[in-house]
Amino acid sequence: VAALGLLGALGIGLKMEIRKIFQDDEELLTIHVMRAEPDRGKKAHGFGGMFGMMGPSTPVTEEDAAEIRKLHGVASVKPNLNLVVYAKIGDEPLGGIALEGAREEDAAKFKPYVTAGRPWTGGERGCLVPSRLLQMRSGLKPEDVIGKTIVFSSMGKKPEKPELLEFTISGVLDSEKLGLRGRMFFIPWDHALDLRESVHGGLMGGGLEKGTYQELRVRAASATVIADVKNQLKNLNYEAITAADIIGMIDKLFYVIQGFMAAIGAIGVIVALFGIANTMAMSVMERTREIGVMKALGARNRDVRRVFLVEAASIGLIGGLVGLGV
């Protein structure tokens, strides 16, 4: 029972932890949009969608974004840069990180999530750093990195303007509260576009021309219009995926994982059944004299059987309770 409970809880806990990533308010209202098949004479580029779930994709453009902004129920549309670069704070390397651009009005929305420092303002070359990656990949505390320079880079030829790769850390974000976005670094939008050109699309985005993007992030005006916006996008030949779609796929995957773990745990229960049966058999063999005395006193076969069944059931019950406690 302890094995069954542990493996079952592990499967449920993993699912809850992953679902939590997609359940912050911002992500629940966001629709990830792209063109999954080549059209308008455009060339297919890479694999689209979150986790590459949509197959080969066609780059989307600013014209596509303008078209989507006109749809009923759409609050905002922002290209997703999908920028992966190397990062370094001073002499402390952070390895490959996901980087996004945010407009000034979006940066102000990060204020409730800032644990140290502040969002950037005006034309400042500021950077917001996620607390989780900072903790995992360096020995630096949030308050220690405020004001320090962070440098982004990519493989390939040396950039013509190295100064475009340098930013000042203005704040540290609480990764837990931000959900899916809590693993990303954020810099001002215009500077992010310049950086993408400087690092030639980053580690994973090579091949996209200026003004084209792999994906658009469409924010619905409210949760009630998400389904309507998604249908409008599909009618315009766009592929769209919401947090609800992702959560549904996660649930389906974990039904299989939980079933597999439960099957492994069930082996322990089957072994326990044989253990109890063996205990019953040995008990009968070792207590023939006691059974004889009971029979001599008038006990019937069913009375004797009841004694051993109650004893075995008690062993199973106590063992199960101990297993649950463990």
N, C-alpha and C positions, 0 to 999 in steps of 0.2 A: 504493500500500500504506500509506503514511503517513496519507493521508486516510481510508482504510478503517479502519485501526487506531484513529485518533483519534476518529472518530465512533462506532465500536463501543464503545470504552472510555468515552466520554462517556455513552452510554446505560446501560451497566452500572454506571458510577459513580453516576449519578443514582439508579438503582434501589436500590443498596446504601445510599446515604445516607438515602433516604426509609424504607427497611425498618428501618434502625437506630433510627429514632425509635420504632418500635413493639416493639422487642425487648428492652427492659429487663425485669427480673424482675417488677416490679409490673404492667406493662401486659400481659404474657403471661398473667397470672392473672386479668385483669379482663374482665368481660363488660358491655357497654353495653346497657342494657335500657330499653325503652319500649313504649308501646302505639301501634302504627302507624295503627290505625283507630279512629274514635269508637265508644265503647261505654259501657255503664252510664249512658247519658244525658249523658255528658260532651261538651263542645264541643271539636272539633279545634283545635289551636293550632300554627301554624307548621309547619316541616318538621323532622322528627326525625332522630336518628342522627348519627353522625359524618359531616361533609360533606353532611348532608341526604340521605343515601342511602336512608332508609326512607320518604320521602314524608310527607304530613300526619300529625301525631302528636296523641295525646290526652295531656294532662298526667297524670303519675303522682303518687300521694299517699303520705303516711306509712303509710296502711293497706296500700298495695301493697308498700311496703318491708317492713312487718311480715310480710306473707304470704310474701314471698320469703325472708326470714331463716329460715323454718321448713323450707325445702327441704334435702334431703340434699346435702352437699358444699359448701354455702355458708358461707364464713368470715365475711363481713361485707357489709353493704349500706349505701351512702351516696348520698344524692341528689347529682346534679351540678347546680350552680347555673347553669352556662353564663353567667357574669356577665362582660360586657365593659364596661369603664369607662375614663375618662380618668385618667391618673396624673401626678403632679408631685412631684418631690423638690426642696424649696426653690423656687428660681426655674427649675429645669431641667425642662421638660415632657418626658414620655415618650410622649405620644400615647395611642392606644387600646391597652389591654392586657387579657389574659384573667385573670380573678381567680377563685380557688377558696377554699372554706373547708375547714379540716382540724381534726379533733378532736384533743385533746391527745395521745392515744395515737398518732395518726398523725403529729403533729408530731415526736414523739421519733424516728420512723423516718427523718426527714430528716437526722438528725445525721451519718451517714457522707457525705452529699452537700454539707455546708456547707463552703464554702471560706473564709469569713470570718464572724465573729460566732458566733451560736448560734440554735437554735430557741427560740420563746417558751415561757414556763412559766406555769402558773396562769392567772390572769385578765388577764395582760398583753396590751395591745393591740399585739402584735407583728406584723411582716410579714416574710416570706421573699421575697427578690427573685431572679429568675433572672439568672445572670451574662451570658448571651448578649444579652438585651434591654438590660441595663444598659450593656454594651459598645457595642452598635449604636446606641443612641438617646441616649446622653449621654457626656460626657467624664469621667465619674466612675469611679474604681477601687473594687473591692469594699470595701477597708478604709476608703475615704473616706466611705461612705454609712452605716456602722454607727452607730446612734444618731440618725440624721437622721429628720425627719418626712416621711412620704409622704402625700399627700392624693389621694383618689379623688373623682371627680365624674362627672356625666352631664348630657346635655342635658335641658332641661325646667325645671320650676319649682324654685325654690330650696328646699333641704331645710329642714325645721323645726328639725333639730338638726345643725348643721354639724360639731359635735364627733364625730359618728358617722362622719365621713368621714376622720378623721385617725388615722394609725397610726405607730408607731415601727419603723424597720427594725432588726430584731434579727439578721438573718443574710442571707448571699448564697449561693444554691445553684449547684452546678456543673451547667450545662445539658446538657453532653455526657453525663454519667453518668445523668441523669434521663430521657433519651429524650423521649417525647411530653410528659411533665409538665414538661420543662425549659424550656418557654416560658411558664409560668404563675407568677403571684404567689399566695402563700398567706397567709391570715390565719385567726385562730381561728374555729371554726364558728359559734358564737353571734353573734359580731360580724359575720360574713359575712351571716347572715340579716338582722340589723338593717340592714346596709349595702344589701342588696338592696331592702329596703323604702324606704330613704332615697333611693336613686337610681332608684326606680320600675322595677326590673328591668334597669337598665343600658341600653346602646345597642341591644341585640338581644333582650332578654328581656321587653319590655313585654307586658302582658296576662295574665301568670300570677298567679293569686291566691296569697295567703299559704298556705303548707302544700302547694303543688303545685309540681311540677318537670317539666321536659321529659324528663329522663333519670335513670336510676339506674345507679350503678357497682357491680356485684356482683363481689365477689372470691371466686374459688373456693379451696377449701382446698388443692388441689394441681393440677398440670397434668393428672393422670390423670382427674380428675372433671369437667373443663371441658365435655366433650361431653355428659356425663350431665346436668349442671346446665342446659346450653343446651336440651336436649330437654325437661326439666321445665318450663322457662320457656315454651317454645312450646306445651306442653300447657295452660298456664294463660292462653293468648291474649296472651302478651307477644312482642315482637320482640327478638331478641338478636343482637349482633354481637361477635365476639372479635377479638383481634389477628391470629389466624391467618386469619380471613375478610378482614380489611383487607389483609394481606400478599398473599393470593391475588389480590385485585382489583388491587393494585399490580403484581403480576407480569404479569397479563393485559394491563394497560395498557402496560407497558413492553416486552412482546413486540412490540406494534405499533410503539412508538417506536423500538426497536432495529432492527426490520425496515426502517423508513423510513430511519433513519440509515445502515444498511448499504447500502440501495439507492443513496443519494446517494454514499456512498464507492465503490460499485461503478462509478459513472460514471468515477471517476479510474482504476480498473483497466482499463476498456474503452479509455479514451483511451491508456493506457500500451500496451495491445495493439497499437493502430494505430501507435503510435510505434515499437515494436519491428519490426512488419511493414514500416514505411517504411524503417527502418534496414537491414533485410535486403535489400529491393529495391534501395536505393541502393548497398549493398555489392556486390551482384552486378553491377550496371551499371558500377561504378567499377573492378572487379577482373577484367574479362574477360581481360586479358593473363595474369594469375596463373592463372586457370582454364585457359586454353589451355596454359600450361606444364605444369600438373598432368595434363591430358589427354595431352599428348605424352609424359609420363613413365609413362603407363599407368594413371592414375586412372580409375575408372569413375564414371558419373553419381551412383550412390549414395554414393561416397566424397566427391565434391564437395558433395553435398547434406548429408552428415553434418557437414562442416566448418562450413557456414553455420548449421545447426541448433544445433550445440554452441555456436557463438559467440552466437547469439541467446538460447539458454537461459541462458548465462552472464551476459549483460546483464540478463535478467529476474531471475535469482537474486540478483546483486549489488545491483540496484535494489531488490528486495524486502527484502533484509537492511538496506540503508541506510534504507528506509522504516520498518521495524520499529524500528531504532535511534533514528530521529527520534521 
